[in-house]
């Protein structure tokens, strides 16, 4: 599984400075200045008054590796904490500044022109993407106008020439299965703030990672704890890492900084 391989790359533990669990996003600050975020999950079928987070109020006293283990043995909000910590731990796995590329929408428009594209998860840029590619199928758990139910993804993904998958599927445990349904050799983009910026994913068939790096932990904490959607989140910068750039190397002079509004 992807999560096992990412965990296997973590060599050093780190104290945790703070943990924030917001309505939409969860974030963690490590003592060495690194930070990470992930989508907030709720505990399925929780009983009224039943604790959803073990050690609530004391999470910051645990080590990063202890919290990262929640991605496998936690539930609901605990899993989100685990992924936020894991994303913080891998944020310096490779030189992100030297490999930053165009944003997710640019990547999809460039590689999807005239082609059949599948998008797992409805993103704000969906109308622009639909207008710029040959054909677009959007799979969503709560489908809106023009979307397809997520349950149809396994049957339809093999027909896609380019696949983009929300990194929320890592948090809810469905990513591995979705990748397995894609046609061999088809470019796959993993996108969203929960995306681990780790080259481990390239070994699992992913060709590009569109995620975020935390550049202002205080701003991130302030916005997510006040219920911010991603368009309202502050303190992060969007980056896209490609398998090709990671393999060949990219000069820092080629870096193009981006805002995070389209992700």
Buried (B, 14 or more C-beta within 10 A) or exposed (E): EBBEEBBEBBEEEBEBBBBBBBEBBBBBBBEEEBBBBBBBBEBEEEEEEEEBBBBEEEBBEBBBBBBBBBBEEBBBBBBBBBBBBBBBBBBEBBEBEBBBBBBBBBBBBEBBEEBBBBBBBBBEBBEBBBEBBEBBBBBBBEBEEEBBEBEEBEEBBEEBBBBBBBBBBBBBEBBBEBBEBBEEEBBBBBBBBBBBBBBBBBEBBBBBBBBBBBEBBEBBBBBBBEEBEBEEBBBBBBBBBBBEBBEEEBEEEEBEEBEBEBB
